[in-house]
Structures are given as structure tokens and as C-alpha cells.
């Protein structure tokens, strides 16, 4: 989270013991609870359970109901003031944009299809300053749980596929929160569906890129450029973020293909 975020506490309930010895759970509105923030310099919480981030740091929100301590809590990890991703400088005529507020995005992208063996979840957010919106993709639980056959990957499904044959690079800005290990890495893979344009149709090719720790510096936006020269790229259908090491949460902005603007003589 960051300064200005609000988080509404949900899922509040109470268990009641009935005369027959059974227990009945009843959904209870947050307003019935008394909430406490462990660090009001980081986050405050209203009597209706609305948490507001006011500064950097960590705050644990707990609650009581009629002096009974509630099970569960909400932990806010605030990075402080929100820092926007760098503003792209490429001419729009040289860009095919997948996700950016600075260009017109290609339609039809599913940014997290929640495939069954993927453990990664989304909590995308929007920051509005001076009437200007900045939309950001937010992925978390970026780790594997082998015992549950859950893996650390998320796929952006491009439908229709993207013809990036004239493009030179794939660009994406990635932010990892303060506290992320300085040895974090991940893999980004672009998947071309081949001549038949079908996922898994037997002629798919990939453009893999391992993002080194030097390009995942915590607490800042990291601009990543994946070279496309010499690659098959006229029916790109998937952008896959996978195999995170020492990283559990990251933000994505300004994901687009671009070609180098070579001045004419």
C-alpha cells in the first residue's frame, strides 16, 4: 500500500452458541467492531472499518467485539508516497501498447485468467492525482506451493494475438516493494502461437528473458527491455511472468512493444 490508499475491512462475522449446543456463524457489519491500529503514523482506521494509509511503515489492524478479541487481523505494509512509473517517451506511432495510460491499449487482454495451477492473485489499483488516473497491475502470492500443485506464474492473455513483427523490443516497468530481497529474480516469457495462431498448436515459439536482481531493485520502478530482433513475433498470445525467486509481490505498468525510431536522412 501507499499514502492515500483506503482499504475497507470485510469478512467480519461472529459465532453464537445456541441452546442446543451448536454454533451458528452470523455475518456482522464492520461497524459493530472496535478497531485498533498498531501504528497510527502508518494507517488509521475508522469506526466503520475503513483503513486509510497516512505514512510509510507497517501497521497491524486488530478488532474487538464486546471486549472479545477478534480472530484475524489486517496488516498494512506502506511504501510511503506513491511513485509513478517513468513516463514513456516513444512516439505512439512506434508502439503497440498492452497496458499503459500513456498510449491507446490493444483491446481484449486478460491480465490474470486465474488458471487453476497458478497461485498468483491480483489486486490492481488506481491512483488519481490532479484528475489524472494512473492504473497499475498488482500481483501478489508470487510463490509456489508444491504440496497443492500451485506455481508462481501469471499470464497476460492477448486476444486477439499481437503482430509485433515490426517491433524491436518489449518494454515493461516493474516495481517491487521495499523489503523485497536484493537477490530477487523472475522470468518473463513472450509466447508466439505460430502460423496456426493457436495456443499449444504444435508450432508455438517463446522469447524468454530472465530478469536479474539488478533490474528488480526494491522500492523503485525498474524499466526492462526485452530484445525481439531475430525472433518470431507476429502472433504473440501470452506474456508470462514466472518463477519468482525471493519475490512475492510486484507491480506492472507501461507494458508495450516498440520499434526504434531511426531518423531518416
C-alpha positions in Angstrom: 0.0 0.0 0.0 1.0 3.7 -0.2 -0.2 7.0 1.2 -3.7 7.8 0.2 -4.8 4.1 -0.2 -8.0 3.2 1.6 -8.8 -0.4 2.5 -12.3 -1.5 3.6 -12.2 -4.3 6.1 -14.5 -7.1 5.1 -15.4 -10.7 6.0 -16.4 -9.8 9.6 -18.5 -12.3 11.4 -19.4 -13.6 14.8 -20.1 -17.1 16.2 -23.0 -17.6 18.5 -23.6 -20.6 20.8 -27.2 -21.8 20.5 -29.2 -23.6 23.3 -29.0 -26.9 21.5 -25.1 -26.8 21.8 -24.5 -25.9 18.2 -22.6 -22.9 16.9 -24.1 -20.5 14.4 -21.9 -18.1 12.4 -23.5 -14.8 11.5 -22.2 -12.1 9.2 -21.7 -8.9 11.2 -21.1 -5.4 9.8 -17.7 -4.0 10.5 -19.3 -1.1 12.3 -20.1 -3.4 15.2 -16.4 -3.9 15.9 -13.9 -1.7 17.7 -10.8 -1.4 15.6 -7.2 -0.5 16.6 -4.2 0.4 14.5 -0.8 -0.6 15.9 0.8 2.4 14.2 -1.4 5.4 13.6 1.5 7.1 11.8 1.2 4.4 9.1 -2.5 3.8 9.0 -5.7 4.9 10.7 -9.0 3.0 10.9 -12.5 4.4 11.2 -15.3 3.0 13.3 -16.7 1.6 10.1 -13.6 -0.4 9.3 -12.2 1.9 6.6 -8.4 1.9 6.9 -6.5 4.9 5.5 -2.8 4.8 4.8 -1.2 8.0 6.0 2.6 7.3 6.1 5.3 4.7 5.5 5.8 1.6 7.7 3.8 -1.3 8.9 0.5 -1.3 10.9 -1.5 -4.2 12.2 -5.2 -3.6 12.4 -7.0 -5.7 15.1 -10.5 -5.6 16.5 -12.7 -6.5 19.4 -16.4 -7.2 19.6 -18.0 -6.6 23.0 -14.5 -6.8 24.6 -13.8 -10.2 22.9 -10.7 -10.1 20.8 -11.5 -11.0 17.2 -9.6 -13.7 15.4 -7.6 -12.4 12.4 -6.1 -9.1 11.5 -5.2 -6.9 8.6 -1.5 -5.9 8.1 -0.7 -2.8 6.1 2.8 -2.5 4.5 3.1 1.0 3.3 5.8 2.1 0.9 5.0 5.8 1.7 4.2 8.3 -1.1 3.3 6.6 -4.3 5.9 6.9 -7.0 4.7 6.8 -10.6 6.4 4.7 -13.2 8.6 6.6 -15.7 6.7 8.4 -18.4 7.2 6.7 -21.8 8.9 8.8 -24.4 8.4 6.7 -27.5 6.3 8.1 -30.3 2.8 6.5 -30.2 3.2 5.6 -33.9 6.0 3.2 -33.0 4.2 1.5 -30.1 1.8 -1.4 -29.6 0.6 -0.9 -26.1 -0.7 -3.7 -23.9 -1.1 -1.8 -20.6 -0.3 1.9 -20.2 -2.2 5.1 -19.5 0.1 7.0 -22.0 -0.9 5.1 -25.1 -4.1 3.5 -26.6 -4.0 -0.1 -25.4 -4.8 -3.1 -27.6 -8.2 -4.5 -26.6 -9.0 -7.9 -25.2 -6.2 -8.6 -22.8 -6.9 -10.7 -19.7 -4.3 -9.7 -17.2 -4.9 -12.7 -14.9 -7.0 -15.6 -16.0 -6.6 -17.3 -12.7 -5.6 -20.6 -14.2 -6.0 -23.5 -11.7 -2.4 -24.3 -11.1 -1.3 -20.6 -10.7 -1.0 -19.4 -7.2 -0.7 -15.7 -8.2 -3.5 -13.3 -7.4 -4.4 -9.7 -8.5 -5.2 -6.6 -6.5 -4.9 -3.9 -9.3 -5.3 -0.3 -8.2 -5.7 3.2 -9.5 -4.0 6.4 -8.3 -5.7 9.7 -9.2 -3.8 13.0 -8.8 -5.0 16.3 -10.2 -7.7 14.5 -12.1 -5.2 12.2 -13.9 -5.6 8.5 -13.4 -2.7 6.1 -13.2 -3.7 2.4 -13.4 -1.3 -0.2 -12.1 -1.4 -4.0 -12.2 -0.6 -5.5 -8.8 0.3 -9.2 -8.4 0.8 -11.0 -5.1 1.3 -14.5 -3.7 4.0 -14.9 -6.3 5.4 -18.1 -4.9 4.9 -21.8 -5.4 3.1 -24.3 -3.1 4.2 -27.7 -4.5 2.1 -29.6 -2.0 -1.0 -28.0 -3.5 0.4 -28.1 -7.1 0.3 -24.3 -7.2 3.0 -22.5 -9.1 4.4 -18.9 -9.2 3.3 -17.6 -12.6 0.7 -15.2 -14.1 -0.1 -14.9 -17.8 -1.4 -11.9 -19.7 -3.6 -13.5 -22.4 -3.7 -11.4 -25.6 -6.8 -11.9 -27.6 -6.5 -11.3 -30.5 -2.8 -12.1 -30.8 -0.4 -9.2 -31.4 1.6 -8.8 -34.6 4.9 -7.4 -33.3 6.9 -8.3 -36.4 7.9 -4.6 -36.9 8.8 -4.1 -33.2 12.3 -4.1 -31.8 11.7 -4.5 -28.0 9.1 -5.4 -25.4 9.2 -2.9 -22.6 7.7 -3.2 -19.1 8.1 -1.3 -15.8 8.2 -3.4 -12.7 8.1 -2.2 -9.1 9.0 -4.5 -6.2 8.2 -3.2 -2.7 10.7 -2.1 -0.1 11.7 -5.1 1.9 12.0 -7.4 -1.2 15.3 -9.3 -1.3 18.0 -7.6 -3.3 18.6 -11.0 -4.9 15.1 -11.3 -6.3 14.8 -12.6 -9.9 11.9 -13.7 -12.2 11.4 -14.9 -15.8 9.4 -13.1 -18.5 8.4 -15.1 -21.5 6.6 -14.0 -24.6 4.8 -16.8 -26.4 4.1 -16.7 -30.1 1.3 -19.1 -31.2 2.9 -19.8 -34.6 1.4 -19.9 -38.1 -1.8 -21.6 -36.9 -2.3 -18.9 -34.2 -3.4 -21.5 -31.6 -2.1 -21.8 -28.1 -0.3 -25.2 -27.9 -1.0 -25.9 -31.5 2.4 -27.6 -32.1 4.3 -24.6 -33.6 4.5 -22.2 -30.7 7.8 -20.5 -30.0 9.0 -18.5 -27.0 11.1 -15.4 -26.3 12.4 -16.0 -22.8 14.1 -13.4 -20.6 15.5 -13.8 -17.1 15.1 -10.5 -15.1 18.3 -10.3 -13.0 18.3 -8.9 -9.5 20.0 -5.7 -10.8 16.7 -5.0 -12.6 14.5 -5.7 -9.6 15.8 -3.1 -7.2 13.4 -2.8 -4.2 11.5 0.4 -3.7 11.7 1.8 -7.2 10.4 1.2 -10.7 12.7 -0.9 -12.9 12.5 -0.5 -16.7 13.0 -3.8 -18.5 13.7 -4.0 -22.2 13.5 -7.4 -23.9 15.1 -7.6 -27.4 12.9 -9.0 -30.1 15.3 -8.9 -33.1 15.5 -12.2 -34.9 12.6 -13.6 -33.0 9.2 -15.0 -34.3 6.7 -12.4 -33.1 3.8 -12.0 -35.4 1.2 -13.8 -33.3 2.2 -13.2 -29.7 -0.6 -14.5 -27.5 0.9 -14.7 -24.0 3.1 -12.6 -21.7 4.1 -14.8 -18.8 5.7 -13.6 -15.5 7.0 -16.7 -13.7 9.5 -18.5 -11.4 10.0 -15.7 -8.9 12.9 -16.1 -6.5 12.9 -14.1 -3.3 9.9 -12.0 -4.5 6.2 -12.4 -3.6 4.6 -9.2 -4.8 5.2 -6.8 -7.8 3.5 -4.1 -9.7 3.4 -3.7 -13.5 3.0 -0.6 -15.6 3.8 0.5 -19.2 3.9 -2.9 -20.9 4.2 -2.3 -24.6 6.1 -3.3 -27.8 8.0 -0.6 -29.6 10.3 -0.1 -32.6 13.3 2.1 -32.6 12.7 5.5 -34.1 15.5 5.7 -36.7 15.7 9.2 -38.2 15.5 9.5 -41.9 18.4 11.1 -43.8 
